[in-house]
Structures are given as C-alpha cells and as structure tokens.
C-alpha cells in the first residue's frame, strides 16, 4: 500500500467507527426515550386514578351537604324531633367585653360572694 492508500484506509476506519458509535448512541437514546414515555404514562395513569377518587369524594360530600341543608331536616330540627339546638343556661354564659387597644386582661372577683374559711 502506498502512503495515500493508508490514509484512505485509516480515514474509512475512523468514519466507520464514528457511524457505529453514532448508531449505538441513537439506539440507547431511543430505548431511554421509550422508557421515559412508559414511565410518564404510568404517572399520568396514577394522576387520573387520584382525580377520579377525588371527584367521587367531592360528589359524596355534596350529597352529604345537600342532606344536611335539606328543608325537611331543618323543619324536623326546628320542630324539636331532634334535639340538636339547645338554649344555653344563663348561669353558664360568660360575657366578654371588647377592649379598645392593647390592655392587660382584667380579672377580679368583684361582686362574687366567696365562702370564707
């Protein structure tokens, strides 16, 4: 072989090696891309399942709300069939006065008759 023939043979081996590396890299890239698409598909499926569960829960909550706010139930409660609403005992009611500005809380026993020992 001549000097020019060796150059061409060396050049052709470099080009063939480059193409082989390029094809292998593209093959691995394609496999990686397919794996990512598959993973993304599973992730989207999980999100769809969660969305369906949340929508079902939302429907149930709306149904419960409608049942609690129905006129029939409010009428039953107002007529006294269910004793959910109770008038408080006046002795057990604590009145809190609104203060203006920042002031310390004032606690005293004025007007209270304590049994002295």
BELNOR-V104195 format. One record per residue. N is the residue number from 1. RES is the residue in one small letter. D_CENTER is the distance of its C-alpha to the mean C-alpha in Angstrom with 2 decimals. Layout:
n = {N,N}
res = {RES,RES}
d_center = {D_CENTER,D_CENTER}
This chain:
n = {1,2,3,4,5,6,7,8,9,10,11,12,13,14,15,16,17,18,19,20,21,22,23,24,25,26,27,28,29,30,31,32,33,34,35,36,37,38,39,40,41,42,43,44,45,46,47,48,49,50,51,52,53,54,55,56,57,58,59,60,61,62,63,64,65,66,67,68,69,70,71,72,73,74,75,76,77,78,79,80,81,82,83,84,85,86,87,88,89,90,91,92,93,94,95,96,97,98,99,100,101,102,103,104,105,106,107,108,109,110,111,112,113,114,115,116,117}
res = {x,x,x,x,x,x,x,x,x,x,x,x,x,x,x,x,x,x,x,x,x,x,x,x,x,x,x,x,x,x,x,x,x,x,x,x,x,x,x,x,x,x,x,x,x,x,x,x,x,x,x,x,x,x,x,x,x,x,x,x,x,x,x,x,x,x,x,x,x,x,x,x,x,x,x,x,x,x,x,x,x,x,x,x,x,x,x,x,x,x,x,x,x,x,x,x,x,x,x,x,x,x,x,x,x,x,x,x,x,x,x,x,x,x,x,x,x}
d_center = {73.48,73.94,71.92,70.24,69.51,67.70,65.53,64.60,63.85,61.72,59.92,59.29,57.83,55.49,54.36,53.99,52.00,49.75,49.15,48.43,45.85,44.35,44.14,42.59,40.02,39.16,38.93,36.48,34.47,34.36,33.28,30.49,29.39,29.37,27.38,24.69,24.66,24.38,21.48,19.66,20.57,19.06,15.76,15.80,16.80,13.85,11.51,13.93,13.89,10.18,10.80,13.89,12.51,10.10,13.22,15.44,13.62,13.79,17.46,18.16,16.90,19.05,21.91,21.72,21.71,24.64,26.44,26.11,27.28,30.04,33.52,35.02,32.92,33.55,37.25,37.34,35.83,38.18,41.16,40.48,39.68,36.62,37.05,33.64,35.03,37.56,39.74,39.65,42.85,44.39,45.32,41.77,40.43,39.98,40.53,38.93,40.69,38.86,40.21,40.60,39.73,38.99,41.30,41.34,40.79,44.16,44.72,48.17,50.05,52.39,53.82,52.61,55.38,54.75,56.98,58.92,60.07}
